[in-house]
Amino acid sequence: MYGLINKIVSAPGRRDELIAILEENSAAMPGCLSYVVATDAADEAGIWVTEIWDSETSHGASLSLPGVKDAISRAKPLIAGFNRIAVTKPVAGIKQQGQKPG
């Protein structure tokens, strides 16, 4: 298993638009077990993305999917900053089918 925790800072006033792009392909990435997009409660431009993959290889392969490549190109102008906070090795968790946070 392979996990990532990233913080993205949107351009001013563009957070919701950026989140919509991040959500578009989150269900269609082979090997992605969890992809959670969350707003930062203390930073109106902040977005947290937490990912769990079956392998680092699957994550890398996802970056060449046509939908993901398109989303990246549309998202880039909306991003003011990007920080990879951590690479993790998930070992336990709960998966609840069909439920969306919020």
N, C-alpha and C positions, 0 to 999 in steps of 0.2 A: 504494500500500500504506500501511497505517496500523497502528502498533503501540502497545501500552500495557504498562507494567510497574507493577503495583500491589502494595503490601504491605497486607495485612489482618491486624489483631490480633484474635484471637478472645477472647470472654469466657473467664475461667478455666475450664479443663476442658472446653471446648466445641469445640476445634479440629477433632476428627475429625467431629463432627456438621456443622460448617460446611463442611468439605471435601466431605462427601457431598452437600450441597445444591449446592455449586459444580459438582460433576461431573455432576449430573443432566441438564442441557440442553446440555452442551458439544458434543455431536455434532449438534445440531439447530438451528444458528444459521447461516442463509444468509449467505455472504460471510466466514465465519470460517475462516481457513486453519490456524490453530493456537491452541490454548487449553490452556496448561500450568499446572497447579496443583501447587505444591511446598511442602513444609514448610520452615521456617527451621531450619537445623541448630543455631543458637545461641539460639533463642527458642522456648520450648515453646508459645507462643500465636501465633507468627508464621506467616503463609501468604503465599507469593508467587504472583501470577497474572500470567503473561506471555501476551499476546494478539497475534495477527497477523490483520489483516482486509484484505480486498481494497480497502476504502475506509473513510473516516471515516463516510460515509453509511450503510454496512452496519452498522457498530458502533452508530450511533445508532438505526437501525431495530430492531436486536435488543432494545433496551430496552423496546420495546412488544409483543414477542411474549408471548402468554399464559403460557407456561411460564417465561420469564425473569422476568416481573412477579411470578408466584407465588413463584419462588425468592428474589427480592429481598425480598419481604415476610416470608418465613419466615427468611431469613438475618439481617435487621436486628437482631433481639433477641440474636443470638449474636455480634455484632460490637462490640468495644470500641474499635477505631480503624481508620481507613482512610487510606492515603496514596498518592496518585498520584505515583510516583517519577519516571516519564518517559513522554513521548509520543515515539515513534520513527517513523522511516521505513525499514522493512526493505528491504534491497537484495539480500541473498543468504542462502542457507540450504539445509538438507537436509530433505526431507520423506520420512520412512520410513513407508510405508503399513502400517496395522494393528498398529503397535507401540505399546505403552504404557510410559512411563517406569517405572523401578523394577526 
